[in-house]
Amino acid sequence: MKSEPLAFPDEHTLHVQQMFVRHQQALLGYVLSMEPNFADAQDIVQEVFLTVSRKASTWTRGTDFMAWVCTVARYEVLMFQRARARRVARLDEDVMELLHGTDTPDEAAFRRRVSVLQECLGKLAPRALELVVRRYHQAQMPEQIAPLVGWSVNAVRVALTRARQTLRECFDKNLPLHESP
């Protein structure tokens, strides 16, 4: 079996990879805001590194590196979540849009958004918070949650819808559009 010769990255690709390493923790935070499972988020960041390395020639020096790499990361998260949509719960796309809008957050804006989200979660009624945690952090489906809380599946769905709406309203109230990243 004949092996192919090793191809070493060009100078521009090496520069992109170095920039990636420099911003890796901020990128991981960004990915975690869309994909709360830490192990999955780390896997996604690795995929982003591979994609960014392959597409290094599409980034121009002097432009906003984080905006570019976060755009790549967003697509990787969506692809990851679509690939596993049947087995694990994920945030609704409208919730992701609410959290992320169309712009890429910088670290300070990201921390502000996470802080507002935590504050809003703290304002939920205890039962609503339990349902949100079970659904989005423990990846339980309404059919799994219902017997655990003694409710019908439909009642769980309605309560989750109300909780998401409450979170949206709280988020909008506490993070005005002009402060969004």
DRENDO-1510 file (C-alpha; in Angstrom, 1 decimal, always signed):
<recs>
REC; n; res; u; v; w
REC; 1; MET; +0.0; +0.0; +0.0 .
REC; 2; LYS; +1.5; +3.3; -1.1 .
REC; 3; SER; +1.2; +6.2; +1.4 .
REC; 4; GLU; +0.6; +9.7; +0.3 .
REC; 5; PRO; +3.3; +12.3; +1.1 .
REC; 6; LEU; +2.8; +14.4; +4.2 .
REC; 7; ALA; +1.5; +17.9; +3.4 .
REC; 8; PHE; +2.6; +20.6; +5.8 .
REC; 9; PRO; +0.5; +23.7; +6.3 .
REC; 10; ASP; +1.5; +26.9; +4.6 .
REC; 11; GLU; +2.4; +30.0; +6.6 .
REC; 12; HIS; -1.1; +31.5; +6.5 .
REC; 13; THR; -2.7; +28.2; +7.7 .
REC; 14; LEU; -0.2; +28.1; +10.6 .
REC; 15; HIS; -1.0; +31.7; +11.5 .
REC; 16; VAL; -4.8; +30.8; +11.5 .
REC; 17; GLN; -4.1; +27.8; +13.7 .
REC; 18; GLN; -2.0; +29.9; +16.1 .
REC; 19; MET; -4.9; +32.5; +16.3 .
REC; 20; PHE; -7.3; +29.6; +17.0 .
REC; 21; VAL; -5.2; +28.3; +19.9 .
REC; 22; ARG; -5.0; +31.9; +21.3 .
REC; 23; HIS; -8.8; +32.2; +21.2 .
REC; 24; GLN; -9.7; +28.6; +22.0 .
REC; 25; GLN; -11.1; +29.3; +25.5 .
REC; 26; ALA; -13.3; +32.1; +24.4 .
REC; 27; LEU; -14.5; +29.9; +21.5 .
REC; 28; LEU; -15.2; +27.1; +23.9 .
REC; 29; GLY; -17.3; +29.5; +26.0 .
REC; 30; TYR; -19.2; +30.5; +22.9 .
REC; 31; VAL; -19.9; +26.9; +21.9 .
REC; 32; LEU; -20.9; +26.0; +25.5 .
REC; 33; SER; -23.6; +28.7; +25.3 .
REC; 34; MET; -25.2; +26.8; +22.4 .
REC; 35; GLU; -24.2; +23.2; +23.4 .
REC; 36; PRO; -24.2; +22.9; +27.2 .
REC; 37; ASN; -22.7; +19.4; +27.4 .
REC; 38; PHE; -19.0; +20.1; +28.0 .
REC; 39; ALA; -17.7; +16.9; +26.3 .
REC; 40; ASP; -19.8; +17.6; +23.2 .
REC; 41; ALA; -18.7; +21.2; +23.2 .
REC; 42; GLN; -15.0; +20.2; +23.3 .
REC; 43; ASP; -15.6; +17.8; +20.4 .
REC; 44; ILE; -17.3; +20.6; +18.4 .
REC; 45; VAL; -14.3; +22.9; +19.1 .
REC; 46; GLN; -12.0; +20.2; +17.7 .
REC; 47; GLU; -14.1; +20.0; +14.6 .
REC; 48; VAL; -14.0; +23.8; +14.3 .
REC; 49; PHE; -10.2; +23.6; +14.5 .
REC; 50; LEU; -10.2; +21.1; +11.6 .
REC; 51; THR; -12.6; +23.1; +9.6 .
REC; 52; VAL; -10.8; +26.4; +10.2 .
REC; 53; SER; -7.5; +24.7; +9.2 .
REC; 54; ARG; -9.0; +23.4; +6.0 .
REC; 55; LYS; -10.6; +26.8; +5.2 .
REC; 56; ALA; -7.8; +29.0; +6.4 .
REC; 57; SER; -7.5; +30.6; +3.0 .
REC; 58; THR; -11.0; +32.1; +3.3 .
REC; 59; TRP; -9.9; +34.2; +6.3 .
REC; 60; THR; -8.2; +37.5; +5.5 .
REC; 61; ARG; -5.6; +38.9; +7.9 .
REC; 62; GLY; -6.7; +42.1; +9.5 .
REC; 63; THR; -10.3; +41.1; +9.7 .
REC; 64; ASP; -12.1; +40.0; +12.9 .
REC; 65; PHE; -10.8; +36.5; +13.5 .
REC; 66; MET; -13.3; +35.7; +16.3 .
REC; 67; ALA; -16.2; +36.7; +14.2 .
REC; 68; TRP; -15.0; +34.3; +11.5 .
REC; 69; VAL; -14.3; +31.4; +13.8 .
REC; 70; CYS; -17.5; +31.9; +15.7 .
REC; 71; THR; -19.4; +31.7; +12.4 .
REC; 72; VAL; -17.7; +28.4; +11.6 .
REC; 73; ALA; -18.5; +27.2; +15.2 .
REC; 74; ARG; -22.1; +28.1; +14.9 .
REC; 75; TYR; -22.5; +26.0; +11.8 .
REC; 76; GLU; -20.6; +23.1; +13.4 .
REC; 77; VAL; -22.9; +23.3; +16.5 .
REC; 78; LEU; -26.0; +23.2; +14.2 .
REC; 79; MET; -24.6; +20.3; +12.2 .
REC; 80; PHE; -23.7; +18.4; +15.5 .
REC; 81; GLN; -27.2; +19.0; +17.0 .
REC; 82; ARG; -29.0; +18.0; +13.8 .
REC; 83; ALA; -27.0; +14.8; +13.6 .
REC; 84; ARG; -28.0; +13.8; +17.1 .
REC; 85; ALA; -31.5; +15.5; +17.2 .
REC; 86; ARG; -33.3; +12.2; +17.4 .
REC; 87; ARG; -31.4; +10.9; +20.5 .
REC; 88; VAL; -30.8; +14.0; +22.6 .
REC; 89; ALA; -32.7; +17.1; +23.3 .
REC; 90; ARG; -31.3; +20.4; +22.1 .
REC; 91; LEU; -32.3; +24.0; +22.5 .
REC; 92; ASP; -34.9; +25.2; +20.1 .
REC; 93; GLU; -33.4; +27.2; +17.2 .
REC; 94; ASP; -35.5; +30.2; +18.2 .
REC; 95; VAL; -33.9; +30.0; +21.7 .
REC; 96; MET; -30.5; +29.8; +20.1 .
REC; 97; GLU; -31.3; +32.9; +18.0 .
REC; 98; LEU; -32.5; +34.7; +21.1 .
REC; 99; LEU; -29.3; +33.9; +22.9 .
REC; 100; HIS; -27.0; +34.7; +20.0 .
REC; 101; GLY; -28.7; +36.9; +17.6 .
REC; 102; THR; -26.8; +37.4; +14.3 .
REC; 103; ASP; -23.6; +38.9; +15.7 .
REC; 104; THR; -20.7; +37.2; +17.4 .
REC; 105; PRO; -20.3; +38.1; +21.1 .
REC; 106; ASP; -17.0; +39.1; +22.5 .
REC; 107; GLU; -16.0; +37.7; +25.9 .
REC; 108; ALA; -17.5; +40.6; +27.9 .
REC; 109; ALA; -20.7; +40.5; +26.0 .
REC; 110; PHE; -20.8; +36.7; +26.3 .
REC; 111; ARG; -20.3; +36.8; +30.1 .
REC; 112; ARG; -23.1; +39.5; +30.3 .
REC; 113; ARG; -25.5; +37.3; +28.4 .
REC; 114; VAL; -24.7; +34.2; +30.5 .
REC; 115; SER; -25.2; +36.3; +33.6 .
REC; 116; VAL; -28.6; +37.6; +32.4 .
REC; 117; LEU; -29.6; +34.1; +31.5 .
REC; 118; GLN; -28.6; +32.8; +35.0 .
REC; 119; GLU; -30.5; +35.6; +36.6 .
REC; 120; CYS; -33.6; +34.8; +34.5 .
REC; 121; LEU; -33.3; +31.1; +35.4 .
REC; 122; GLY; -33.2; +32.1; +39.1 .
REC; 123; LYS; -36.5; +34.0; +38.7 .
REC; 124; LEU; -38.3; +30.9; +37.4 .
REC; 125; ALA; -40.7; +29.1; +39.7 .
REC; 126; PRO; -39.0; +26.1; +41.3 .
REC; 127; ARG; -41.1; +23.6; +39.3 .
REC; 128; ALA; -40.5; +25.4; +36.0 .
REC; 129; LEU; -36.7; +25.5; +36.8 .
REC; 130; GLU; -36.8; +21.8; +37.5 .
REC; 131; LEU; -38.4; +21.1; +34.1 .
REC; 132; VAL; -35.9; +23.3; +32.2 .
REC; 133; VAL; -33.0; +21.6; +33.9 .
REC; 134; ARG; -34.4; +18.2; +33.2 .
REC; 135; ARG; -35.1; +19.1; +29.6 .
REC; 136; TYR; -32.0; +21.0; +28.6 .
REC; 137; HIS; -29.3; +20.0; +31.0 .
REC; 138; GLN; -30.2; +16.4; +31.6 .
REC; 139; ALA; -31.4; +15.9; +28.0 .
REC; 140; GLN; -34.7; +14.3; +29.2 .
REC; 141; MET; -37.7; +14.4; +26.8 .
REC; 142; PRO; -41.2; +15.4; +28.0 .
REC; 143; GLU; -42.2; +11.7; +27.9 .
REC; 144; GLN; -39.4; +10.9; +30.4 .
REC; 145; ILE; -40.1; +13.9; +32.6 .
REC; 146; ALA; -43.8; +13.4; +33.0 .
REC; 147; PRO; -43.7; +10.3; +35.2 .
REC; 148; LEU; -40.9; +11.8; +37.3 .
REC; 149; VAL; -43.0; +14.9; +38.2 .
REC; 150; GLY; -46.4; +13.2; +38.2 .
REC; 151; TRP; -47.8; +15.2; +35.3 .
REC; 152; SER; -49.1; +14.3; +31.8 .
REC; 153; VAL; -46.7; +14.6; +28.9 .
REC; 154; ASN; -48.9; +17.4; +27.5 .
REC; 155; ALA; -48.8; +19.3; +30.8 .
REC; 156; VAL; -44.9; +19.1; +30.8 .
REC; 157; ARG; -44.9; +20.4; +27.2 .
REC; 158; VAL; -47.1; +23.3; +28.1 .
REC; 159; ALA; -45.1; +24.1; +31.2 .
REC; 160; LEU; -41.8; +24.0; +29.2 .
REC; 161; THR; -43.4; +26.3; +26.6 .
REC; 162; ARG; -44.4; +28.8; +29.3 .
REC; 163; ALA; -41.0; +28.6; +31.0 .
REC; 164; ARG; -39.2; +29.3; +27.6 .
REC; 165; GLN; -41.5; +32.3; +27.1 .
REC; 166; THR; -40.8; +33.6; +30.6 .
REC; 167; LEU; -37.1; +33.2; +29.9 .
REC; 168; ARG; -37.4; +35.1; +26.6 .
REC; 169; GLU; -39.3; +37.9; +28.2 .
REC; 170; CYS; -36.8; +38.2; +31.1 .
REC; 171; PHE; -33.9; +38.0; +28.7 .
REC; 172; ASP; -35.3; +40.7; +26.5 .
REC; 173; LYS; -36.1; +43.0; +29.4 .
REC; 174; ASN; -32.7; +42.6; +31.1 .
REC; 175; LEU; -30.5; +42.7; +28.0 .
REC; 176; PRO; -31.9; +45.4; +25.7 .
REC; 177; LEU; -31.1; +45.2; +22.0 .
REC; 178; HIS; -28.6; +48.0; +22.1 .
REC; 179; GLU; -26.6; +46.1; +24.6 .
REC; 180; SER; -26.6; +42.8; +22.6 .
REC; 181; PRO; -23.4; +41.8; +21.0 .
</recs>
